[in-house]
Amino acid sequence: MHFPAPVDPCVRNDQAPWEKFDNEAYVAQNYLDLLPVDAKILSEVGGYFSRHFRERGEGARSPVLGIDMGAGGNLYPALAMLPWCRKITLFERAPENVEYLRQQRSEVAQNWDAFWKVLCYEKVYADLDSKWKNVFREVARVEQGNLFKMGRRNWLGIRRSAGKYQIGTMFFVAESISTSPDEFRQAVDCFMAVLAPGAPFAAAFMEGSRGYDVGDEHFPACDVDEDQVEKTLAPYANDLKMVRLNDAGHLVRPGHTGMILAYGERRSGE
C-alpha cells in the first residue's frame, strides 16, 4: 500500500539539485514503455494540433518555429509538433537531460516508436511514415537554459524571445520545478511570453504533486489542481480546453492525484 508522500518544505527553483538530475533513471521510470496516460495525452494533443493547422491552412505553406519548454527526458511533446515545424527548440536546464536530448537528436531511441504510432492515427503524422526520425533530426535544436531567464522581463521591461514561437508545449514543468505557487505562475507566464498571438499550445501538469524522486535525489513540486491551472492559463488563452486524468490507470507514481492537460491558442496581448 502506498501512503501519500509528505509535503515538501519550501524549495525554490534555484535551490533544487538540477545538476544531479539522473536522466537515465527518469527515462527508465517514465518513458521506456508507453503508459496509458501518455497515450491519452498524445492522442488529445495530436488531434488538437492537427485540427488547428487544418482549419487555418497554416504550417504546410510556411513551416513554423516550435518550442518545448523544459523538455527533460520526454520527446513526445516535440513529436506532436513535428509535422509543422522547420525548427523545434528543446529548452532544458538539467545537464544530463540536455545531453540526453542531444543524443536523441543524433539517433532517436527505439522506445519512442510506440509514442509516434499513437500520433499516426492522425493523417498528417502518418504521412511522415518512416521519415519522422530523419525529420526530427533535421528540425530539433537543443538549448540549455533557465526558463525564468528566457521569458521574464529584464530591467528594461523587455522579454527574451517574446512572441518568437508559433507553436509550443510545456509538459510537467511549471509545477515540477519549485514548491512556490508564485514560481508556478511565473513559469506559465514565461512560457506564454515566448508564444506568438494565435499560436496553438499544449501544457500538462501533475495534479496534487508532493514532490518526486529521481534516482537518489528528491525534487520539489507545487501542489496544483484543475481550478488553479485553468485560472493561471485563462488570461493568456483563447478556446482553452481542460482534460483531467485521475483514474487509477492514469497515476504513474505515489504522491500525485492525477494529470491535467490544457490546450488552446495564445491570446493577443499579455
C-alpha positions, 0 to 999 in steps of 0.5 A, spaced: 500 500 500 502 506 498 501 512 503 501 519 500 508 522 500 509 528 505 509 535 503 515 538 501 518 544 505 519 550 501 524 549 495 525 554 490 527 553 483 534 555 484 535 551 490 533 544 487 539 539 485 538 540 477 545 538 476 544 531 479 538 530 475 539 522 473 536 522 466 537 515 465 533 513 471 527 518 469 527 515 462 527 508 465 521 510 470 517 514 465 518 513 458 521 506 456 514 503 455 508 507 453 503 508 459 496 509 458 496 516 460 501 518 455 497 515 450 491 519 452 495 525 452 498 524 445 492 522 442 488 529 445 494 533 443 495 530 436 488 531 434 488 538 437 494 540 433 492 537 427 485 540 427 488 547 428 493 547 422 487 544 418 482 549 419 487 555 418 491 552 412 497 554 416 504 550 417 504 546 410 505 553 406 510 556 411 513 551 416 513 554 423 518 555 429 516 550 435 518 550 442 518 545 448 519 548 454 523 544 459 523 538 455 527 533 460 527 526 458 520 526 454 520 527 446 513 526 445 511 533 446 516 535 440 513 529 436 506 532 436 509 538 433 513 535 428 509 535 422 509 543 422 515 545 424 522 547 420 525 548 427 523 545 434 527 548 440 528 543 446 529 548 452 532 544 458 536 546 464 538 539 467 545 537 464 544 530 463 537 531 460 540 536 455 545 531 453 540 526 453 536 530 448 542 531 444 543 524 443 536 523 441 537 528 436 543 524 433 539 517 433 532 517 436 531 511 441 527 505 439 522 506 445 519 512 442 516 508 436 510 506 440 509 514 442 509 516 434 504 510 432 499 513 437 500 520 433 499 516 426 492 515 427 492 522 425 493 523 417 498 528 417 503 524 422 502 518 418 504 521 412 511 522 415 511 514 415 518 512 416 521 519 415 519 522 422 526 520 425 530 523 419 525 529 420 526 530 427 533 530 426 533 535 421 528 540 425 530 539 433 535 544 436 537 543 443 538 549 448 540 549 455 537 554 459 533 557 465 526 558 463 525 564 468 531 567 464 528 566 457 521 569 458 521 574 464 522 581 463 529 584 464 530 591 467 528 594 461 521 591 461 523 587 455 522 579 454 527 574 451 524 571 445 517 574 446 512 572 441 518 568 437 514 561 437 508 559 433 507 553 436 509 550 443 508 545 449 510 545 456 509 538 459 510 537 467 514 543 468 511 549 471 509 545 477 515 540 477 520 545 478 519 549 485 514 548 491 512 556 490 505 557 487 508 564 485 514 560 481 508 556 478 505 562 475 511 565 473 513 559 469 506 559 465 507 566 464 514 565 461 512 560 457 506 564 454 511 570 453 515 566 448 508 564 444 506 568 438 498 571 438 494 565 435 499 560 436 496 553 438 499 550 445 499 544 449 501 544 457 500 538 462 501 538 469 501 533 475 495 534 479 496 534 487 504 533 486 508 532 493 514 532 490 518 526 486 524 522 486 529 521 481 534 516 482 537 518 489 535 525 489 528 528 491 525 534 487 520 539 489 513 540 486 507 545 487 501 542 489 496 544 483 489 542 481 484 543 475 481 550 478 488 553 479 491 551 472 485 553 468 485 560 472 493 561 471 492 559 463 485 563 462 488 570 461 493 568 456 488 563 452 483 563 447 478 556 446 482 553 452 480 546 453 481 542 460 482 534 460 483 531 467 486 524 468 485 521 475 483 514 474 487 509 477 490 507 470 492 514 469 497 515 476 504 513 474 507 514 481 505 515 489 504 522 491 500 525 485 492 525 484 492 525 477 494 529 470 491 535 467 492 537 460 490 544 457 490 546 450 488 552 446 491 558 442 495 564 445 491 570 446 493 577 443 496 581 448 499 579 455 
